């Protein structure tokens, strides 16, 4: 699945590079919006490649953190795929990166992690802690639902109750 995603990103980047508006500008001219978009696309593509290519886990984790620092919401779906990486450190890095976005898709990913029956409790608790930073009524509702969801373990339910109490304390 990763090669397909990367191929699509490469094609999109190549198509932008071949556009007539992307002609080389003189060095003294200010950067055009098209050039800024192209550099953003290049940075996103490099981050995605670094996150998925075979490399030591430290390198992959740093690339995932770089994706979060870019703040480009287009990375969220790729980060969600990394939650299924067999390496727990990569899973945690991907979830941390998702939690740094304040975006509806990030909130959806975090809530799905909490509800998913096969993901480890440590990731679910990390996702609950990330939901508080979304600062939306739907994120709060997801945390409240987790606190009383009998399908979740007692540890996850207790973590959800703690997050609810933190949320209440922050509102005061």
Backbone bond lengths (Angstrom), bond angles and torsions (degrees), N, CA, C in turn:
res aa  C-N    CA-C-N  psi(-1)  N-CA   C-N-CA  omega(-1)  CA-C   N-CA-C  phi
1 X - - - 1.441 - - 1.519 110.80 -
2 X 1.338 117.73 -36.94 1.458 121.02 -179.66 1.525 112.04 -62.17
3 X 1.348 119.59 -43.37 1.468 118.39 179.70 1.525 112.32 -60.38
4 X 1.322 117.76 -34.34 1.453 121.10 178.49 1.521 111.16 -65.64
5 X 1.312 116.80 -43.88 1.453 121.84 178.21 1.516 110.58 -61.61
6 X 1.323 116.23 -46.14 1.455 120.25 -178.84 1.522 111.62 -65.37
7 X 1.317 116.73 -38.56 1.459 119.55 178.09 1.523 111.01 -62.53
8 X 1.313 117.33 -40.95 1.458 120.82 177.74 1.516 112.16 -63.40
9 X 1.333 116.21 -42.23 1.464 119.05 177.92 1.517 111.49 -65.68
10 X 1.329 117.46 -39.30 1.457 120.57 177.92 1.520 110.94 -63.31
11 X 1.338 116.82 -41.71 1.466 120.16 178.63 1.518 111.31 -64.01
12 X 1.325 116.90 -41.92 1.462 119.96 179.25 1.517 111.16 -64.05
13 X 1.318 117.14 -40.65 1.455 121.33 179.24 1.525 110.46 -67.05
14 X 1.328 116.41 -41.51 1.460 120.14 179.64 1.526 110.90 -65.13
15 X 1.324 117.43 -38.39 1.459 120.84 179.82 1.525 110.82 -64.39
16 X 1.317 116.82 -39.53 1.469 120.00 177.80 1.525 110.98 -67.27
17 X 1.317 116.56 -37.53 1.459 120.45 -178.28 1.523 111.50 -67.84
18 X 1.338 117.82 -28.17 1.455 121.43 -178.91 1.519 112.78 -87.73
19 X 1.319 117.59 -6.35 1.467 120.71 -179.10 1.523 109.61 -66.12
20 X 1.347 118.52 144.78 1.459 121.41 -178.24 1.523 112.79 -60.76
21 X 1.311 118.72 -29.87 1.461 121.37 -178.15 1.523 111.27 -71.10
22 X 1.301 118.21 -12.20 1.454 121.36 -176.75 1.526 111.92 -93.16
23 X 1.325 117.50 21.28 1.453 120.76 178.85 1.525 109.89 -63.17
24 X 1.317 115.72 154.82 1.459 120.53 -177.51 1.522 109.08 -69.18
25 X 1.320 116.08 127.62 1.457 121.67 -179.77 1.518 108.84 -98.60
26 X 1.335 117.29 155.73 1.465 119.53 176.24 1.519 110.64 -61.57
27 X 1.325 116.54 154.93 1.464 121.55 -176.25 1.521 111.90 -64.02
28 X 1.310 118.92 -29.02 1.458 121.42 -176.74 1.527 112.29 -79.79
29 X 1.321 117.31 -18.60 1.467 120.51 -176.82 1.528 109.82 -74.56
30 X 1.340 117.79 143.62 1.458 119.54 176.96 1.523 110.44 -66.25
31 X 1.306 115.06 153.70 1.468 120.85 -179.62 1.521 110.08 -64.63
32 X 1.312 115.77 133.28 1.459 120.42 179.00 1.523 109.42 -81.68
33 X 1.327 117.14 159.86 1.473 118.95 176.93 1.531 112.15 -58.86
34 X 1.357 115.83 -33.65 1.466 118.70 179.39 1.526 110.80 -64.96
35 X 1.340 116.49 -38.73 1.463 119.97 179.75 1.522 110.38 -67.31
36 X 1.330 117.00 -37.83 1.455 120.69 178.16 1.518 110.35 -64.14
37 X 1.331 116.36 -43.11 1.465 120.62 178.75 1.520 110.11 -62.87
38 X 1.343 116.37 -41.89 1.460 119.88 -179.90 1.527 110.58 -63.58
39 X 1.345 117.20 -40.84 1.464 118.56 179.27 1.530 110.95 -69.10
40 X 1.336 117.42 -34.80 1.462 120.55 175.52 1.525 110.55 -64.12
41 X 1.324 115.96 -41.87 1.460 119.94 178.57 1.522 110.82 -63.96
42 X 1.325 116.54 -40.13 1.460 120.88 179.54 1.523 110.43 -64.36
43 X 1.322 116.82 -43.62 1.469 120.22 179.15 1.521 110.83 -63.68
44 X 1.335 116.41 -41.81 1.457 120.18 178.11 1.525 110.78 -62.71
45 X 1.319 116.33 -45.11 1.455 120.44 -179.56 1.524 111.29 -62.98
46 X 1.317 117.36 -42.59 1.463 120.46 178.27 1.530 111.04 -62.92
47 X 1.322 116.31 -41.38 1.458 119.67 178.30 1.509 111.99 -63.29
48 X 1.338 116.30 -43.50 1.465 120.10 179.53 1.524 111.29 -64.53
49 X 1.325 116.01 -42.03 1.467 118.92 178.48 1.523 111.21 -63.21
50 X 1.319 116.42 -42.11 1.462 119.98 178.58 1.516 113.12 -63.85
51 X 1.325 116.07 -31.83 1.466 120.73 -178.14 1.521 112.88 -75.87
52 X 1.336 117.20 -29.92 1.471 118.82 -173.81 1.514 114.73 -108.12
53 X 1.318 117.81 -17.80 1.473 117.57 -176.72 1.524 110.48 -73.93
54 X 1.321 116.48 153.20 1.460 119.59 178.49 1.536 110.43 -62.16
55 X 1.295 115.89 118.62 1.461 122.68 -179.54 1.522 107.56 -161.57
56 X 1.329 117.18 167.19 1.463 118.86 175.29 1.529 110.49 -58.48
57 X 1.314 115.82 149.94 1.469 119.55 -174.66 1.525 112.20 -60.14
58 X 1.329 118.20 -31.03 1.463 120.10 179.54 1.521 110.94 -63.97
59 X 1.321 116.35 -40.70 1.466 121.30 -179.89 1.527 109.94 -66.69
60 X 1.323 115.82 -44.88 1.469 119.75 178.99 1.524 110.89 -63.25
61 X 1.331 117.30 -41.95 1.466 121.01 179.90 1.524 110.53 -63.15
62 X 1.325 117.74 -39.52 1.469 120.58 178.06 1.531 110.71 -66.33
63 X 1.321 117.07 -39.14 1.471 120.26 178.15 1.528 110.35 -64.28
64 X 1.322 116.61 -37.82 1.471 120.41 177.76 1.525 109.88 -65.79
65 X 1.325 117.08 -42.42 1.465 120.23 177.23 1.530 110.83 -62.79
66 X 1.331 116.52 -36.99 1.468 120.34 177.16 1.525 111.17 -62.44
67 X 1.327 116.79 -37.30 1.472 119.82 177.32 1.520 110.41 -60.89
68 X 1.316 116.85 -39.82 1.461 119.96 178.39 1.520 110.54 -66.11
69 X 1.333 116.82 -39.84 1.463 120.45 -179.40 1.526 111.92 -66.67
70 X 1.330 117.16 -30.65 1.464 119.95 176.46 1.525 110.97 -62.79
71 X 1.327 116.36 -34.11 1.458 120.77 178.89 1.521 113.81 71.66
72 X 1.312 117.70 19.70 1.461 122.23 -179.15 1.532 108.54 -89.81
73 X 1.314 116.22 112.59 1.468 121.32 -175.94 1.522 112.78 -62.87
74 X 1.316 118.02 -16.35 1.466 119.66 177.31 1.527 111.88 -65.04
75 X 1.327 117.70 -17.11 1.463 121.49 179.65 1.526 112.26 -79.98
76 X 1.321 118.02 -12.74 1.471 120.64 -172.77 1.526 113.55 -60.85
77 X 1.306 118.33 -41.82 1.465 119.68 -179.33 1.533 111.25 -66.03
78 X 1.315 116.67 -38.12 1.472 119.86 176.56 1.521 110.92 -67.03
79 X 1.319 116.48 -39.34 1.465 120.00 176.91 1.527 110.35 -63.90
80 X 1.333 117.14 -37.25 1.465 120.24 177.53 1.528 110.78 -63.06
81 X 1.323 117.04 -37.34 1.469 119.74 177.02 1.519 111.63 -65.01
82 X 1.328 116.64 -33.48 1.460 120.38 -179.16 1.528 112.20 -69.89
83 X 1.320 117.71 -13.79 1.465 120.41 175.17 1.522 111.32 -65.31
84 X 1.323 117.15 -16.74 1.464 122.01 179.61 1.521 112.12 -99.55
85 X 1.323 117.44 7.11 1.460 121.21 176.92 1.534 108.50 -61.60
86 X 1.323 117.97 142.47 1.470 119.24 -179.26 1.531 113.20 -68.66
87 X 1.317 117.88 -16.74 1.458 121.57 -178.65 1.530 109.93 -88.97
88 X 1.342 118.23 118.45 1.471 120.35 -178.50 1.533 113.50 -60.41
89 X 1.319 117.53 -31.90 1.469 119.33 179.15 1.534 111.13 -66.27
90 X 1.310 116.72 -37.55 1.468 120.87 177.70 1.524 109.48 -68.47
91 X 1.330 117.23 -40.77 1.462 120.62 176.73 1.523 110.85 -58.50
92 X 1.325 116.85 -46.53 1.456 121.16 -178.71 1.524 111.53 -65.36
93 X 1.329 117.03 -40.69 1.464 120.58 178.76 1.530 110.21 -63.81
94 X 1.331 116.46 -41.26 1.461 120.05 179.38 1.529 110.64 -64.29
95 X 1.314 116.76 -41.43 1.467 119.63 -179.95 1.527 111.32 -67.79
96 X 1.336 116.74 -39.25 1.473 119.71 175.70 1.525 110.23 -60.23
97 X 1.318 115.97 -42.06 1.463 120.42 179.99 1.526 110.90 -63.75
98 X 1.312 117.42 -44.23 1.464 121.17 178.80 1.527 110.34 -60.92
99 X 1.318 116.85 -41.34 1.464 121.11 -177.40 1.527 112.28 -65.39
100 X 1.318 118.01 -21.42 1.467 120.58 179.84 1.532 113.30 -76.88
101 X 1.317 116.35 -14.96 1.462 120.51 178.57 1.517 109.59 -86.41
102 X 1.317 117.59 137.11 1.462 121.18 168.96 1.521 105.81 -105.35
103 X 1.308 113.95 89.83 1.458 121.44 -173.07 1.522 107.39 -151.14
104 X 1.310 116.62 149.48 1.468 119.57 -179.39 1.526 111.64 -61.12
105 X 1.330 117.35 -35.69 1.464 119.84 179.59 1.530 110.33 -68.25
106 X 1.327 117.30 -38.09 1.471 120.27 177.27 1.522 110.05 -63.07
107 X 1.309 116.26 -43.83 1.473 120.50 178.21 1.525 110.91 -60.78
108 X 1.304 116.26 -41.52 1.463 121.16 179.04 1.532 111.15 -63.43
109 X 1.327 116.92 -42.77 1.469 121.01 179.25 1.524 110.00 -63.26
110 X 1.316 116.95 -46.24 1.472 120.76 -179.18 1.535 110.90 -61.34
111 X 1.320 116.92 -44.64 1.469 120.49 179.52 1.527 110.71 -64.57
112 X 1.327 117.37 -38.20 1.464 120.64 178.71 1.525 111.50 -66.25
113 X 1.318 117.08 -35.84 1.462 120.31 177.77 1.529 109.35 -62.57
114 X 1.330 116.52 -44.27 1.466 120.42 -178.86 1.526 110.43 -61.05
115 X 1.311 117.52 -39.71 1.469 121.36 -175.81 1.523 114.38 -83.60
116 X 1.330 117.90 -16.61 1.460 119.56 -172.04 1.536 111.17 -70.00
117 X 1.339 116.97 129.89 1.471 119.99 -175.44 1.528 114.57 -72.80
118 X 1.335 119.04 -21.19 1.468 119.42 -174.45 1.524 114.47 -102.76
119 X 1.295 117.91 -5.54 1.461 118.84 179.10 1.523 109.97 -82.63
120 X 1.330 117.43 148.60 1.467 120.48 -177.30 1.532 112.50 -67.02
121 X 1.322 115.14 151.60 1.468 120.60 -179.25 1.523 112.32 -59.37
122 X 1.324 117.10 -34.24 1.472 119.56 -179.88 1.527 110.75 -60.31
123 X 1.334 117.32 -39.94 1.470 120.24 177.32 1.525 110.90 -68.75
124 X 1.309 117.10 -38.48 1.467 120.64 179.26 1.528 110.70 -62.56
125 X 1.324 116.24 -42.43 1.462 120.25 179.48 1.528 110.06 -66.58
126 X 1.328 116.43 -40.19 1.462 120.97 176.87 1.535 110.41 -62.31
127 X 1.325 116.88 -39.89 1.468 120.87 178.59 1.525 110.70 -66.38
128 X 1.319 117.54 -40.12 1.470 120.33 176.97 1.524 110.54 -59.65
129 X 1.326 116.73 -43.20 1.460 120.42 178.92 1.526 111.40 -66.35
130 X 1.318 117.31 -28.67 1.463 120.91 176.98 1.520 112.93 -76.07
131 X 1.318 116.69 -29.35 1.470 119.76 -178.91 1.525 112.95 -64.05
132 X 1.322 117.28 -29.94 1.460 119.42 -178.57 1.535 111.14 -62.43
133 X 1.332 117.02 -28.89 1.460 120.52 -178.70 1.525 113.33 -82.07
134 X 1.314 116.76 -5.89 1.465 119.38 175.35 1.531 110.86 -74.22
135 X 1.323 115.33 -29.88 1.471 122.43 174.60 1.529 113.34 55.96
136 X 1.317 115.90 43.26 1.461 119.89 177.50 1.530 109.39 -125.34
137 X 1.310 116.75 155.68 1.473 119.42 176.73 1.536 112.57 -60.75
138 X 1.324 117.13 -34.99 1.468 118.70 -179.48 1.527 111.20 -70.61
139 X 1.330 117.85 -34.74 1.465 120.24 176.34 1.526 109.74 -66.39
140 X 1.319 116.31 -41.81 1.470 120.04 178.07 1.526 110.49 -61.62
141 X 1.312 115.51 -41.57 1.467 120.17 179.69 1.535 110.52 -63.69
142 X 1.331 117.48 -39.07 1.471 120.68 178.54 1.528 110.79 -62.53
143 X 1.328 116.58 -39.77 1.465 120.53 178.54 1.531 110.32 -68.14
144 X 1.324 116.91 -43.20 1.468 120.34 178.84 1.524 110.96 -63.01
145 X 1.323 116.66 -40.45 1.467 120.26 178.15 1.530 111.04 -63.18
146 X 1.329 116.38 -39.43 1.469 119.95 179.68 1.527 111.43 -64.94
147 X 1.317 116.38 -31.48 1.470 119.98 -178.51 1.523 112.10 -65.72
148 X 1.331 117.61 -23.44 1.469 120.35 -177.65 1.531 112.61 -118.66
149 X 1.325 117.87 6.85 1.461 121.75 -178.18 1.526 109.79 -78.02
150 X 1.318 116.76 112.46 1.472 121.10 -176.84 1.525 112.77 -70.22
151 X 1.321 118.25 -13.77 1.467 120.81 177.77 1.524 111.81 -76.93
152 X 1.322 116.77 -16.67 1.457 121.32 179.48 1.523 109.93 -90.26
153 X 1.311 116.12 154.46 1.461 120.07 179.02 1.527 110.17 -69.85
154 X 1.314 115.00 163.29 1.465 119.93 -179.91 1.525 111.21 -61.92
155 X 1.320 117.73 -35.36 1.458 120.96 178.90 1.521 112.65 -63.21
156 X 1.317 116.09 -41.72 1.473 120.27 178.92 1.533 109.76 -69.96
157 X 1.329 117.18 -41.26 1.468 119.95 177.84 1.526 110.74 -61.57
158 X 1.330 117.46 -42.69 1.465 120.94 178.56 1.527 111.19 -64.18
159 X 1.337 116.51 -40.04 1.463 120.05 177.32 1.527 110.30 -63.07
160 X 1.329 116.95 -38.57 1.465 120.70 178.10 1.528 110.44 -64.88
161 X 1.327 117.10 -40.66 1.474 119.89 177.46 1.529 110.89 -63.00
162 X 1.329 116.16 -38.73 1.463 120.18 177.88 1.525 110.85 -63.77
163 X 1.317 116.73 -42.12 1.467 120.67 179.05 1.530 110.31 -65.10
164 X 1.334 117.25 -40.00 1.469 120.19 176.96 1.522 110.23 -60.82
165 X 1.325 116.99 -42.99 1.465 119.24 -179.87 1.531 111.02 -67.01
166 X 1.337 117.80 -36.49 1.461 120.77 175.44 1.528 110.58 -64.26
167 X 1.313 115.46 -39.46 1.468 121.10 179.93 1.527 109.08 -63.41
168 X 1.337 116.02 -44.44 1.472 120.65 178.86 1.523 111.31 -63.59
169 X 1.330 116.40 -40.95 1.470 119.88 -179.83 1.527 111.23 -66.43
170 X 1.328 117.67 -34.60 1.462 121.27 179.61 1.529 111.38 -70.39
171 X 1.310 118.02 -27.23 1.475 121.98 -179.12 1.511 111.72 -77.46
172 X 1.322 118.31 -19.21 1.469 120.62 -176.48 1.477 112.58 -79.30
